[in-house]
Amino acid sequence: MLKESYACFATSRLTEAQPPPAARINLNGTLQSCLDRASDQVGIELTKEVEVWPGDVLANLSDDCFYRAAGLSAEELAELGRRSGSLNQLVDRFGREWVFFHVTRLCLLELARLRGV
């Protein structure tokens, strides 16, 4: 029984959520536009209780779902969760490609949303 309980946390069994293609395209366009035109006025807000666990696990504690963290660290997630920051500040700290990837992914997993600063 203990072995079966532990197996649910193995990274090989993590959910690989795939949003509908239309949602990906719409969010990608919106985020790209925000990064190009309004990165000082737009930020990100976490909408669920989320943690990064050892073993590259992104834990959605609100809904008891687990995903690959895709390289996102606990410190980086904390930085994303700070409400005072703008996308521009995140780009300055982590780079545009990093922000685009992780913000898009968190939004598609419905763990975050874009917000006005």
C-alpha positions as MATLAB code, in Angstrom:
seq = 'MLKESYACFATSRLTEAQPPPAARINLNGTLQSCLDRASDQVGIELTKEVEVWPGDVLANLSDDCFYRAAGLSAEELAELGRRSGSLNQLVDRFGREWVFFHVTRLCLLELARLRGV';
ca = [
       0.000    0.000    0.000;
       2.828    2.398    0.828;
       4.445    1.670   -2.530;
       1.190    2.509   -4.370;
       0.736    5.731   -2.378;
       4.280    6.864   -3.151;
       3.904    6.017   -6.852;
       1.411    8.836   -7.362;
       4.276   11.306   -6.782;
       6.662    9.755   -9.301;
       7.498   12.227  -12.061;
       6.712    9.640  -14.734;
       3.040    9.760  -13.712;
       2.640   13.534  -13.652;
      -0.196   14.991  -15.677;
       0.793   16.434  -19.023;
      -2.106   18.832  -19.431;
      -2.727   19.904  -23.005;
      -5.001   22.906  -23.465;
      -7.060   23.216  -26.633;
      -5.023   24.630  -29.554;
      -7.285   27.703  -29.814;
      -6.610   28.601  -26.170;
      -2.847   28.308  -26.750;
      -2.970   30.535  -29.821;
      -5.148   33.157  -28.117;
      -2.995   33.309  -24.977;
       0.250   33.315  -26.959;
      -0.970   36.291  -28.988;
      -2.190   38.145  -25.913;
       1.014   37.591  -23.976;
       3.163   38.492  -26.986;
       1.200   41.732  -27.373;
       1.574   42.525  -23.663;
       5.323   41.920  -23.810;
       5.660   44.091  -26.926;
       3.401   46.987  -25.953;
       2.470   47.061  -22.272;
       5.000   45.098  -20.263;
       5.151   47.863  -17.621;
       1.375   47.810  -17.188;
       0.734   44.061  -17.078;
       1.741   41.550  -14.440;
       0.911   37.988  -13.493;
      -1.253   36.806  -10.621;
      -1.307   33.254   -9.311;
      -4.907   32.043   -9.103;
      -4.271   28.823   -7.181;
      -2.099   27.760   -4.283;
       0.962   26.490   -6.129;
       4.328   25.148   -4.973;
       7.399   23.703   -6.632;
       8.539   20.477   -4.995;
      11.839   18.616   -5.359;
      11.975   16.341   -8.362;
      10.684   18.987  -10.815;
       7.099   18.821   -9.526;
       4.677   21.742   -9.823;
       1.964   21.117   -7.233;
      -1.469   22.720   -7.551;
      -2.503   22.386   -3.926;
      -5.902   23.974   -4.566;
      -7.019   21.147   -6.859;
      -4.598   18.343   -5.877;
      -3.011   18.235   -9.340;
       0.647   17.716  -10.113;
       2.601   18.705  -13.222;
       6.192   18.885  -14.300;
       7.752   22.127  -13.113;
       9.633   22.333  -16.436;
      12.649   23.826  -14.713;
      10.719   26.412  -12.690;
      12.251   26.730   -9.209;
      10.474   27.541   -5.952;
      12.269   30.911   -5.835;
      11.210   31.764   -9.381;
       7.615   30.810   -8.611;
       7.711   33.065   -5.548;
       8.939   35.902   -7.763;
       6.074   35.270  -10.190;
       3.621   35.256   -7.298;
       4.627   38.690   -6.033;
       1.741   40.969   -6.947;
       3.803   44.145   -7.264;
       5.878   43.120  -10.283;
       5.252   43.811  -13.945;
       6.125   41.632  -16.919;
       8.891   44.108  -17.725;
      10.479   43.540  -14.311;
      10.276   39.774  -14.840;
      11.884   40.118  -18.286;
      14.702   42.190  -16.773;
      15.304   39.501  -14.159;
      14.771   36.263  -16.109;
      14.730   37.128  -19.816;
      11.923   37.375  -22.345;
      11.975   33.729  -23.465;
      11.790   32.475  -19.845;
       8.894   34.812  -19.025;
       6.994   33.895  -22.187;
       7.385   30.151  -21.561;
       6.564   30.028  -17.842;
       3.809   32.666  -17.838;
       2.116   31.012  -20.822;
       2.375   27.600  -19.202;
       1.005   28.752  -15.832;
      -1.890   30.552  -17.538;
      -2.743   27.548  -19.713;
      -2.724   25.309  -16.649;
      -5.140   27.849  -15.087;
      -2.692   28.472  -12.237;
      -2.184   32.144  -13.110;
      -3.656   34.997  -15.121;
      -2.485   38.287  -16.547;
      -3.507   41.396  -14.610;
      -3.071   45.148  -14.786;
      -0.432   46.605  -12.492;
];
